[in-house]
Amino acid sequence: MDLDELVFGFAKHPLQYGTGLKVGASRVVPEVKYFPRVDKDLRDEYVKITNDVLKRASDLGITDLQLETELTYIETKNPSLAAEIIHKQKEIIENFSRESGARIGFRVTVADIRDFGKPKNDEEAFNKMMETFEAVSESGADVLSIESLGGKELFNYAIIRQDILGAVASLGFLAILDMKKLWKNIVQIATNKHVIPGGDTACGFANTAMKLAGGLNDRMIPHSFSAIIRAMSASRSLVAYEMGAKGPGKDCGYENIIIKFITGYPMSMEGKSSAVAHSSLLGNISCAGADLWSNEQVENIKLFGGYGPQVFLEIIHYDVKLLNKAIEFGKHRELRDLLVESDIYIDPQAYILAPKVAREIAYELTKQDDELERTVAAGLRAIDLISNEERLSLSPAEVRFLGMAKKMFDDIMKDPHKKVEEALASYEGKVEKLKVRDYLEF
């Protein structure tokens, strides 16, 4: 996609699924995400949530909607329970759609329940996850997603220590190997069950870095480091699409803006209306290329305006009405630019998601055939872009970090595989549960 094409509501390869929902076809769709009260019966909780959400959709006149059920560890470990819940939800969705004419899609996200300290990265749990993917596909899911965690045991160690080489080894090597294994299987299941393999997110990596980076006055790690991690994370998340995923990309993958440039597939995004789940400096800029607009996740608790999922559906609905009215009036590019300009120079983490910057990262990724080399190249390009943007107000500490990171990335780029191989040999004795051989045996 070129820069002018990258705008909310438009994808080069739109999708249609569910009860006729179109995504990326010149219209933005709200995607509501919810979390059950785990002290209640989960079957009853999901039935209540689904009925409540669709009642609020009816009250607001919503005609296009996506629901996302993120399965907890409890349901993922029990495929028959997951299947029962999804079947009940799907029945409610289809009945509502028949009666109202609403076009509704249904995404199901399976939890990554693996313990990476177990042999072969917990093959038993992996098989259970695949069984759950099959079960929910048969029970009514339209789109399959996951927030996978391969390589996170090393990433957690590295990010706290601001260890650039460790982050590169995690994102550019271990996570890549894990993604290939996961998505080969997920795509095969989706194809056999005639559902859509939606995509993965780097939530466990880039959003962890974003959380540690904190606000403008609360920094555990440099914000520039978090931005570099975000750029590199796109290489890892891209693997799902290389293995056959079709989108729409999942909302908490802020790297989706980069992936949309490369694949042309529709993407879900989150920002200001996801503050219920986490704070960030990315409130408006992430909306620039959204095809689905999400609230992230809200617990099913009672608020003055209704239960949490109902309230946040209403919030994202009004966001989406504005976006679609801009499309209707031919003002969508102007609104996109305003959304970007409101955030772009406040912080490197926002800057890296601006379409003009994301395009540069995307281009760097497409230049490299090797996944590790492209991960390093994306990080190096992010450093250059951030360092050379005069309108970014960087503290002396951020400037020093960028200078150090530049030297480190230049050194890694000389021979990435040798550097990572040597690093992994040393990390294995330091990082609890890290077993490199299990990744290599994929």
C-alpha positions as CSV (number, residue, x, y, z in Angstrom):
1,M,0.0,0.0,0.0
2,D,1.2,3.5,-0.6
3,L,0.9,6.3,2.0
4,D,-2.2,7.9,0.6
5,E,-4.0,4.5,0.6
6,L,-3.3,3.8,4.3
7,V,-6.3,5.2,6.0
8,F,-8.9,3.9,8.4
9,G,-11.7,1.8,6.9
10,F,-9.9,0.9,3.7
11,A,-7.8,-2.2,3.1
12,K,-6.4,-3.5,-0.2
13,H,-7.8,-7.0,0.6
14,P,-11.1,-6.5,2.5
15,L,-12.8,-9.4,4.2
16,Q,-16.4,-10.6,4.5
17,Y,-17.5,-13.2,7.1
18,G,-19.9,-13.9,9.9
19,T,-23.5,-12.8,9.1
20,G,-22.3,-10.6,6.2
21,L,-19.9,-8.3,8.0
22,K,-17.4,-6.5,5.7
23,V,-14.1,-5.3,7.1
24,G,-11.8,-3.0,5.3
25,A,-14.4,-2.2,2.7
26,S,-14.6,1.7,3.1
27,R,-16.1,1.5,6.6
28,V,-14.8,1.2,10.1
29,V,-16.5,-1.4,12.4
30,P,-16.5,-1.4,16.2
31,E,-15.0,-4.5,17.9
32,V,-16.1,-4.9,21.5
33,K,-13.9,-7.0,23.8
34,Y,-14.8,-8.2,27.3
35,F,-13.7,-10.3,30.2
36,P,-16.0,-12.5,32.3
37,R,-16.2,-12.3,36.1
38,V,-14.4,-15.5,36.9
39,D,-16.2,-16.0,40.2
40,K,-19.4,-16.6,38.2
41,D,-20.3,-19.6,36.0
42,L,-18.5,-18.9,32.8
43,R,-21.3,-20.2,30.6
44,D,-23.8,-17.9,32.1
45,E,-21.3,-15.0,32.1
46,Y,-20.7,-15.2,28.3
47,V,-24.4,-15.6,27.6
48,K,-25.1,-12.5,29.7
49,I,-22.3,-10.5,28.1
50,T,-23.4,-11.4,24.6
51,N,-27.1,-10.6,25.3
52,D,-26.2,-7.3,27.0
53,V,-23.8,-6.2,24.2
54,L,-26.4,-6.9,21.5
55,K,-29.1,-5.2,23.4
56,R,-27.0,-2.1,23.6
57,A,-26.1,-2.4,19.9
58,S,-29.9,-2.5,19.2
59,D,-30.5,0.5,21.4
60,L,-27.8,2.5,19.6
61,G,-28.8,1.4,16.1
62,I,-25.5,-0.4,15.4
63,T,-25.7,-2.4,12.2
64,D,-22.1,-3.6,11.9
65,L,-20.3,-5.1,14.8
66,Q,-17.6,-7.5,15.8
67,L,-17.5,-9.4,19.1
68,E,-14.2,-10.8,20.4
69,T,-14.1,-13.5,23.1
70,E,-10.6,-13.8,24.5
71,L,-10.6,-17.2,26.2
72,T,-9.0,-17.4,29.6
73,Y,-6.6,-20.2,30.6
74,I,-9.6,-21.9,32.2
75,E,-11.5,-22.3,28.9
76,T,-8.3,-23.0,26.8
77,K,-7.4,-25.9,29.0
78,N,-10.9,-27.3,28.6
79,P,-11.7,-27.4,24.9
80,S,-15.2,-28.8,25.5
81,L,-16.0,-25.9,27.8
82,A,-14.7,-23.4,25.2
83,A,-16.8,-25.1,22.5
84,E,-19.9,-24.9,24.6
85,I,-19.4,-21.2,25.4
86,I,-18.7,-20.3,21.8
87,H,-21.7,-22.3,20.5
88,K,-24.0,-20.5,23.0
89,Q,-22.6,-17.1,21.9
90,K,-22.9,-17.9,18.2
91,E,-26.5,-19.0,18.6
92,I,-27.3,-15.6,20.2
93,I,-25.4,-13.7,17.5
94,E,-27.1,-15.5,14.7
95,N,-30.6,-15.1,16.2
96,F,-30.0,-11.4,16.7
97,S,-28.7,-11.0,13.2
98,R,-31.7,-12.7,11.7
99,E,-34.2,-10.5,13.7
100,S,-32.3,-7.2,13.3
101,G,-30.5,-7.5,10.0
102,A,-27.2,-6.6,11.7
103,R,-24.0,-7.8,10.2
104,I,-21.9,-9.3,12.9
105,G,-18.4,-11.0,13.1
106,F,-17.1,-13.2,15.9
107,R,-13.4,-13.4,16.7
108,V,-12.2,-16.0,19.2
109,T,-8.7,-15.7,20.7
110,V,-7.2,-18.7,22.3
111,A,-4.8,-18.2,25.3
112,D,-1.2,-19.3,25.1
113,I,-1.1,-21.6,28.1
114,R,2.3,-23.1,27.6
115,D,5.0,-23.3,30.2
116,F,8.2,-22.7,28.3
117,G,10.3,-24.4,31.0
118,K,8.8,-27.8,30.1
119,P,10.3,-30.2,27.5
120,K,9.8,-29.0,23.9
121,N,8.1,-25.9,25.3
122,D,5.2,-27.8,26.8
123,E,4.1,-29.9,23.9
124,E,1.1,-31.1,25.9
125,A,-0.2,-27.6,26.3
126,F,0.5,-26.8,22.7
127,N,-1.7,-29.7,21.6
128,K,-4.4,-28.6,24.0
129,M,-4.3,-25.1,22.4
130,M,-4.7,-26.7,18.9
131,E,-7.6,-28.8,20.2
132,T,-9.3,-25.6,21.5
133,F,-8.7,-23.9,18.1
134,E,-10.5,-26.8,16.4
135,A,-13.3,-26.9,19.0
136,V,-14.1,-23.1,18.7
137,S,-13.8,-23.3,14.9
138,E,-16.5,-26.0,14.9
139,S,-18.6,-24.1,17.4
140,G,-19.0,-20.8,15.6
141,A,-15.8,-18.7,15.5
142,D,-15.4,-16.6,12.3
143,V,-11.9,-15.5,13.0
144,L,-9.1,-17.2,15.0
145,S,-6.4,-15.3,16.9
146,I,-3.8,-15.7,19.6
147,E,-1.4,-13.5,21.6
148,S,1.5,-16.0,21.5
149,L,4.4,-15.8,23.9
150,G,7.3,-17.8,22.4
151,G,10.6,-16.2,23.4
152,K,9.1,-14.2,26.2
153,E,11.1,-15.8,28.9
154,L,14.2,-14.2,27.4
155,F,12.4,-11.0,26.5
156,N,11.3,-10.4,30.1
157,Y,14.9,-10.9,31.3
158,A,16.2,-8.5,28.6
159,I,13.7,-5.7,28.8
160,I,14.2,-5.1,32.5
161,R,17.9,-4.9,31.9
162,Q,17.7,-2.8,28.8
163,D,19.6,-5.6,27.1
164,I,19.3,-4.9,23.3
165,L,20.9,-8.1,22.2
166,G,18.6,-10.2,24.4
167,A,15.6,-8.4,23.0
168,V,16.9,-9.0,19.4
169,A,17.5,-12.7,20.2
170,S,14.0,-13.0,21.7
171,L,12.0,-11.2,19.0
172,G,14.1,-12.0,15.9
173,F,15.0,-15.6,16.6
174,L,13.1,-17.5,19.3
175,A,9.8,-15.8,18.7
176,I,10.1,-16.3,14.9
177,L,10.7,-20.0,15.3
178,D,7.7,-20.3,17.6
179,M,5.4,-18.3,15.3
180,K,6.2,-20.5,12.4
181,K,5.2,-23.6,14.3
182,L,2.1,-22.1,15.8
183,W,0.8,-20.5,12.6
184,K,1.5,-23.5,10.4
185,N,-0.9,-25.4,12.7
186,I,-3.5,-22.6,13.2
187,V,-3.8,-21.9,9.4
188,Q,-4.2,-25.6,8.7
189,I,-7.0,-25.8,11.3
190,A,-8.7,-22.7,10.0
191,T,-8.5,-23.9,6.4
192,N,-10.0,-27.3,7.3
193,K,-12.8,-25.7,9.3
194,H,-13.5,-22.9,6.8
195,V,-12.8,-20.1,9.2
196,I,-10.4,-17.2,8.9
197,P,-6.9,-17.3,10.5
198,G,-6.9,-13.7,11.8
199,G,-3.4,-13.1,13.2
200,D,-1.1,-12.8,16.2
201,T,0.0,-9.8,18.3
202,A,3.3,-8.8,20.0
203,C,1.3,-7.7,23.1
204,G,3.4,-9.8,25.4
205,F,6.5,-8.1,24.0
206,A,5.9,-4.6,22.7
207,N,3.0,-3.8,25.0
208,T,5.1,-5.0,28.0
209,A,7.8,-2.5,26.9
210,M,5.2,0.2,26.5
211,K,3.9,-0.5,30.0
212,L,7.4,-0.4,31.5
213,A,8.1,2.8,29.6
214,G,5.1,4.4,31.4
215,G,3.9,8.0,30.9
216,L,5.8,11.1,30.1
217,N,7.0,11.5,33.7
218,D,7.3,7.9,34.7
219,R,9.9,5.9,33.0
220,M,11.3,2.5,34.0
221,I,12.9,2.1,30.6
222,P,13.7,4.6,27.8
223,H,10.7,5.4,25.6
224,S,13.0,5.1,22.6
225,F,13.7,1.5,23.6
226,S,10.0,0.8,23.7
227,A,9.6,2.3,20.2
228,I,12.5,0.2,18.9
229,I,10.9,-2.9,20.3
230,R,7.6,-2.0,18.6
231,A,9.3,-1.7,15.3
232,M,11.1,-5.0,15.7
233,S,7.9,-6.7,16.9
234,A,6.4,-6.2,13.4
235,S,8.9,-8.7,12.0
236,R,7.7,-11.3,14.5
237,S,4.0,-10.7,14.0
238,L,4.4,-10.6,10.2
239,V,5.2,-14.4,10.3
240,A,1.5,-15.2,10.9
241,Y,0.6,-13.7,7.6
242,E,3.6,-15.3,5.9
243,M,2.2,-18.6,7.1
244,G,-1.3,-17.8,5.8
245,A,-3.1,-15.6,8.2
246,K,-5.5,-13.2,6.5
247,G,-6.5,-10.7,9.2
248,P,-8.2,-8.8,10.5
249,G,-5.1,-8.3,12.7
250,K,-5.9,-8.2,16.4
251,D,-6.3,-4.9,18.2
252,C,-3.5,-4.9,20.8
253,G,-1.0,-5.4,18.1
254,Y,-0.1,-1.7,17.6
255,E,2.5,-3.0,15.1
256,N,-0.5,-3.8,12.8
257,I,-0.1,-0.4,11.1
258,I,3.3,-1.6,9.8
259,I,1.8,-5.0,8.8
260,K,-1.1,-3.4,6.9
261,F,1.4,-1.5,4.7
262,I,3.0,-4.9,3.8
263,T,0.0,-7.2,3.5
264,G,-2.9,-4.9,2.6
265,Y,-5.1,-7.0,5.0
266,P,-7.5,-5.2,7.3
267,M,-6.5,-4.5,10.9
268,S,-8.1,-4.0,14.3
269,M,-6.6,-1.2,16.4
270,E,-7.1,0.3,19.8
271,G,-6.1,3.6,21.4
272,K,-8.0,6.2,23.5
273,S,-11.0,3.9,24.0
274,S,-8.7,1.1,25.4
275,A,-7.7,3.1,28.5
276,V,-10.0,0.8,30.4
277,A,-7.3,-1.9,30.0
278,H,-4.1,0.1,30.0
279,S,-2.8,3.7,29.7
280,S,-0.6,4.7,26.8
281,L,0.6,7.7,24.8
282,L,-0.9,6.3,21.6
283,G,-4.5,7.4,22.0
284,N,-5.3,8.9,18.6
285,I,-2.5,7.9,16.3
286,S,-3.3,4.3,16.4
287,C,-6.7,5.0,14.8
288,A,-5.2,6.3,11.6
289,G,-5.3,2.9,9.8
290,A,-7.9,1.0,11.8
291,D,-10.5,-1.1,10.0
292,L,-11.9,-2.3,13.3
293,W,-11.8,-0.1,16.4
294,S,-11.6,-1.8,19.7
295,N,-11.9,-1.0,23.4
296,E,-9.3,-3.7,24.3
297,Q,-10.8,-5.6,27.2
298,V,-13.2,-4.6,30.0
299,E,-14.4,-6.8,32.8
300,N,-18.1,-7.5,33.0
301,I,-18.7,-5.2,36.0
302,K,-21.6,-3.0,36.7
303,L,-21.1,0.7,36.0
304,F,-23.6,3.6,36.1
305,G,-24.2,3.3,32.4
306,G,-24.6,-0.4,32.3
307,Y,-22.2,-3.3,32.4
308,G,-18.7,-2.7,31.3
309,P,-18.9,-4.2,27.8
310,Q,-22.1,-2.3,27.0
311,V,-20.5,1.0,28.1
312,F,-17.4,0.6,26.1
313,L,-19.4,-0.6,23.0
314,E,-21.2,2.7,23.2
315,I,-17.9,4.6,23.5
316,I,-16.3,2.9,20.5
317,H,-19.5,3.2,18.5
318,Y,-19.4,7.0,18.7
319,D,-15.7,7.0,17.7
320,V,-16.6,4.8,14.7
321,K,-19.6,7.0,13.7
322,L,-17.2,10.0,13.4
323,L,-14.7,8.0,11.3
324,N,-17.5,6.7,9.0
325,K,-19.0,10.2,8.6
326,A,-15.6,11.5,7.6
327,I,-15.5,8.7,5.0
328,E,-19.0,9.6,3.8
329,F,-18.1,13.2,3.4
330,G,-14.7,12.5,1.7
331,K,-12.8,13.9,4.7
332,H,-11.2,10.7,5.9
333,R,-7.7,11.6,5.0
334,E,-8.0,15.0,6.7
335,L,-9.3,13.3,9.9
336,R,-6.5,10.7,9.6
337,D,-4.0,13.5,9.5
338,L,-5.5,15.3,12.5
339,L,-5.5,12.1,14.5
340,V,-1.8,11.6,13.7
341,E,-0.8,15.2,14.3
342,S,-2.4,15.2,17.7
343,D,0.1,12.5,19.0
344,I,3.0,12.1,16.6
345,Y,5.6,14.3,18.3
346,I,4.7,13.8,21.9
347,D,6.7,10.6,22.3
348,P,8.9,8.2,20.2
349,Q,6.3,5.4,20.9
350,A,3.6,7.4,19.1
351,Y,6.0,8.6,16.4
352,I,6.9,5.1,15.3
353,L,3.2,4.4,14.6
354,A,2.6,7.4,12.3
355,P,1.8,6.2,8.8
356,K,4.8,7.9,7.2
357,V,7.1,6.3,9.8
358,A,5.4,2.9,9.8
359,R,5.8,2.8,6.0
360,E,9.6,3.2,6.4
361,I,9.7,0.3,8.9
362,A,7.6,-1.8,6.5
363,Y,9.9,-1.0,3.6
364,E,12.9,-2.1,5.7
365,L,11.2,-5.4,6.6
366,T,10.4,-6.2,2.9
367,K,14.0,-5.6,1.9
368,Q,15.3,-8.5,4.0
369,D,14.6,-12.2,3.3
370,D,16.1,-13.4,6.6
371,E,13.8,-12.9,9.6
372,L,16.5,-12.2,12.1
373,E,18.2,-9.7,9.7
374,R,14.9,-7.9,9.0
375,T,14.2,-7.7,12.8
376,V,17.6,-6.0,13.4
377,A,17.1,-3.8,10.3
378,A,13.7,-2.6,11.6
379,G,15.2,-1.7,14.9
380,L,18.1,0.2,13.3
381,R,15.7,2.1,11.0
382,A,13.6,3.1,14.0
383,I,16.7,4.5,15.7
384,D,17.6,6.5,12.7
385,L,14.1,7.9,12.2
386,I,13.7,8.8,15.9
387,S,17.2,10.3,16.1
388,N,16.7,12.5,13.1
389,E,13.3,13.9,13.9
390,E,13.9,17.4,15.3
391,R,10.2,17.8,16.3
392,L,10.5,15.0,18.9
393,S,11.4,16.4,22.3
394,L,13.9,13.9,23.6
395,S,15.5,14.1,27.0
396,P,19.3,13.9,27.3
397,A,18.9,10.4,28.7
398,E,16.9,9.4,25.6
399,V,19.5,10.9,23.3
400,R,22.3,9.0,25.1
401,F,20.3,5.7,24.9
402,L,19.7,6.2,21.1
403,G,23.5,6.7,20.6
404,M,24.3,3.6,22.5
405,A,21.6,1.6,20.8
406,K,22.8,2.7,17.3
407,K,26.3,1.4,18.1
408,M,24.9,-1.9,19.4
409,F,22.6,-2.4,16.4
410,D,25.4,-1.6,13.9
411,D,27.6,-4.2,15.6
412,I,24.8,-6.8,15.6
413,M,24.1,-6.1,11.9
414,K,27.6,-7.1,11.0
415,D,26.8,-10.8,11.7
416,P,23.4,-11.1,13.4
417,H,23.3,-14.9,13.5
418,K,26.7,-15.3,15.1
419,K,25.9,-12.6,17.6
420,V,22.6,-14.2,18.6
421,E,24.0,-17.7,18.7
422,E,26.7,-16.6,21.1
423,A,24.2,-14.6,23.1
424,L,21.8,-17.5,23.5
425,A,24.5,-19.7,24.7
426,S,25.2,-17.3,27.6
427,Y,21.6,-16.5,28.3
428,E,20.6,-20.1,28.7
429,G,22.5,-20.3,32.0
430,K,21.0,-17.0,33.3
431,V,17.4,-17.0,32.2
432,E,15.0,-19.3,34.1
433,K,13.2,-21.7,31.9
434,L,15.1,-20.8,28.7
435,K,15.7,-23.9,26.6
436,V,17.0,-22.9,23.2
437,R,17.1,-26.5,22.0
438,D,13.4,-26.8,22.3
439,Y,12.9,-23.9,19.9
440,L,15.5,-25.3,17.4
441,E,13.6,-28.6,17.3
442,F,10.5,-27.0,15.9
